[in-house]
Amino acid sequence: PTAVTITYTANPQSVTINYVDETGNAVGTATISGTTGSTTPYTLTAPNKYDLLTGQATTGNYTFKANGNTPITVTVSDHHDMGTMTTTATINQTGLPTAATTPVTVTWNTDTDQVTGKTTYTPASDLTVNSPKVDGYTPATNTVTVPTPTTGTKPTDQTIDLNYTPNVQTTTINYVDGTGKVIGTSTISGTTDNSTPYTLTVPANYDFSPNQEPTGSYFFEASG
């Protein structure tokens, strides 16, 4: 009898890589091709706007069986773009004789989810600063806090009103005799940048010098 040789060719095979997000939703696919019994190397590439999970191997080898080749499922996460932005909070200082403002620069970290398009903003700098000092005045609060916007709301420039109250001040009236010796004192009280009227009262057993005005007004400066 004559021998008959039959040659078999390995069939083409393919398997699907299914990319799913962290909730299990399909977000993309890829195909690995080969032939029965062969091993095909592959490289994972996350779909646009997604990233492979940390620790996920990016390459592998797939050996094709004659049938029943199992698809590969790869979980991916939303890609996030990180950045920064700045805003200005202007402290509007009220209650002063001259209008004054103090700018405060605030830096924010931005995190934009490329899948949802949503951006979150978190402060990268301290939102609480010391109130600006003004000689002769006391601010309503020792610190000023820049408000944090609601989640997902882009921070904007803001104006924060801060009222100042003039400090109470006093000065002393010294009564001196002809030699310069202090023979009595009295006190005038008032507030910064305001005038207080006063009346002189000569100490007992003394008289005012000629041309001494018995009344006057005293202006309290912020300092000095």
C-alpha positions in Angstrom: 0.0 0.0 0.0 1.0 3.6 -0.6 1.5 5.9 2.4 -0.6 9.0 2.4 0.8 12.1 4.1 -1.7 14.6 5.3 -0.4 18.0 6.3 -2.3 20.1 8.8 -2.0 23.9 9.1 -2.6 25.6 12.4 -5.8 27.7 12.2 -5.7 31.4 12.8 -6.9 32.3 16.2 -7.7 35.6 18.0 -8.8 36.6 21.4 -10.1 39.9 22.7 -8.7 42.1 25.4 -11.6 43.8 27.2 -10.8 47.0 29.0 -13.3 47.8 31.7 -13.4 50.7 34.2 -13.5 50.3 37.9 -17.2 49.9 37.9 -17.1 47.1 35.3 -18.2 49.1 32.3 -16.6 48.3 29.0 -14.4 51.2 27.8 -12.4 49.6 24.9 -11.1 46.5 23.3 -8.0 45.2 21.5 -7.3 41.9 19.7 -4.4 39.4 20.0 -3.9 37.3 16.9 -2.0 34.0 16.4 -2.5 30.4 15.4 -3.5 27.3 17.3 -0.7 26.2 19.6 1.3 29.3 19.1 2.2 31.9 21.7 1.8 35.5 20.8 3.3 38.4 22.9 1.1 41.4 23.5 1.3 44.8 25.0 -1.5 46.4 26.9 -2.5 50.0 25.9 -5.1 51.8 28.0 -7.9 53.4 26.0 -7.8 57.1 25.5 -8.5 59.0 28.8 -7.7 55.9 30.9 -4.7 54.6 32.7 -3.6 51.0 33.5 -3.9 50.4 37.3 -0.7 50.7 39.3 1.1 47.4 39.4 -0.6 46.1 36.2 1.8 44.3 33.9 1.9 46.0 30.6 3.1 43.0 28.5 2.4 39.3 28.4 2.2 36.2 26.3 -1.0 34.4 25.1 -0.9 30.7 24.1 -3.8 29.8 21.7 -5.6 26.5 22.3 -7.6 24.7 19.6 -10.8 26.1 21.1 -12.1 27.8 24.2 -9.6 30.6 24.3 -10.6 32.9 27.1 -10.7 36.7 26.6 -8.5 38.9 28.8 -10.2 41.4 31.0 -8.1 44.4 32.1 -9.4 47.0 34.6 -8.4 50.6 34.0 -8.9 53.8 35.8 -9.8 57.3 34.7 -6.9 59.4 33.7 -6.3 62.5 35.8 -4.6 65.7 34.8 -3.0 67.5 37.7 -2.1 71.2 37.8 -2.3 74.4 39.7 -4.0 77.8 39.5 -4.0 81.0 41.6 -6.6 83.4 42.8 -6.4 86.7 44.6 -8.3 87.4 47.8 -8.4 91.2 48.4 -8.8 92.2 52.1 -10.9 95.4 52.0 -9.8 97.3 55.2 -12.7 99.4 56.4 -12.9 101.9 59.3 -9.7 103.6 58.5 -9.3 107.3 57.6 -7.8 106.3 54.2 -9.1 103.4 52.1 -6.7 100.4 52.1 -6.6 97.0 50.6 -4.3 94.1 51.0 -4.1 91.3 48.3 -3.5 87.7 49.3 -2.5 85.2 46.6 -4.0 81.7 47.0 -2.6 78.7 45.1 -4.9 75.8 44.3 -4.1 72.3 43.2 -6.4 71.1 40.3 -7.3 67.5 39.5 -9.2 67.0 36.2 -10.8 63.6 35.5 -10.5 63.2 31.7 -13.4 60.8 31.6 -16.0 62.9 33.5 -14.5 66.2 32.7 -14.9 67.3 36.3 -12.2 69.2 38.1 -11.7 69.3 41.9 -9.8 72.1 43.6 -7.9 71.9 46.8 -5.9 74.7 48.5 -2.1 74.4 48.1 -1.5 77.4 50.3 -2.8 78.4 53.7 -6.3 79.9 53.5 -5.9 81.6 56.8 -3.6 84.7 57.0 -2.9 87.2 59.7 -4.9 90.4 59.5 -2.9 93.3 58.1 -1.5 95.5 60.9 -2.4 99.2 61.0 -0.8 101.5 63.6 -3.3 102.8 66.0 -6.1 100.4 64.9 -7.4 97.0 65.9 -8.9 94.6 63.3 -12.2 92.9 64.0 -10.4 89.5 63.8 -6.7 88.6 64.2 -6.9 86.4 61.1 -8.7 86.3 57.8 -9.8 83.1 56.2 -10.4 82.8 52.4 -13.6 80.8 51.9 -13.3 77.4 50.2 -15.6 76.9 47.2 -18.0 74.1 47.1 -16.7 70.8 45.6 -16.3 71.1 41.8 -16.7 74.9 41.8 -13.7 76.8 40.3 -12.2 79.2 42.8 -12.5 82.9 41.8 -11.0 86.2 43.0 -12.8 87.4 46.2 -13.1 90.5 48.3 -13.2 90.1 52.1 -14.2 93.1 54.3 -12.3 93.6 57.5 -13.3 96.4 59.8 -10.8 98.3 62.0 -11.6 100.1 65.2 -9.5 103.1 66.4 -7.5 102.3 69.5 -8.2 104.2 72.8 -5.3 106.5 73.5 -4.3 108.8 76.4 -1.9 111.6 76.8 -0.8 113.5 79.9 -1.0 117.2 80.7 1.9 118.2 82.8 1.6 121.4 84.9 5.0 122.9 85.6 6.1 125.9 87.6 8.5 128.6 86.5 11.5 126.3 87.1 10.1 123.5 85.0 9.2 121.3 88.0 6.0 119.2 87.6 3.4 120.3 90.1 0.4 118.4 88.8 -0.9 116.2 86.0 -4.2 115.3 84.3 -5.1 113.0 81.5 -6.8 113.4 78.1 -8.4 110.3 76.6 -9.5 109.7 73.0 -9.1 107.4 70.0 -6.7 107.3 67.1 -7.1 110.0 64.4 -9.7 111.8 66.5 -9.6 115.1 68.4 -10.6 115.4 72.1 -11.5 118.8 73.6 -10.0 119.5 77.0 -10.2 122.1 79.7 -7.1 122.9 81.8 -7.5 123.0 85.6 -4.7 124.8 87.4 -3.4 122.9 90.4 -4.3 124.4 93.8 -2.2 127.4 94.9 -1.2 128.2 91.3 -2.4 130.4 88.5 -2.1 130.1 84.7 0.7 132.1 83.1 -0.4 135.1 81.1 -1.8 134.2 77.6 -2.3 130.5 78.6 -5.5 129.3 76.9 -7.6 127.3 79.4 -9.2 125.1 76.7 -8.0 123.3 73.6 -8.3 120.2 71.4 -5.9 117.3 71.2 -5.5 115.2 68.1 -4.4 111.6 68.7 -2.0 110.3 66.0 -1.7 106.7 65.1 1.8 106.6 66.6 4.1 109.1 68.4 
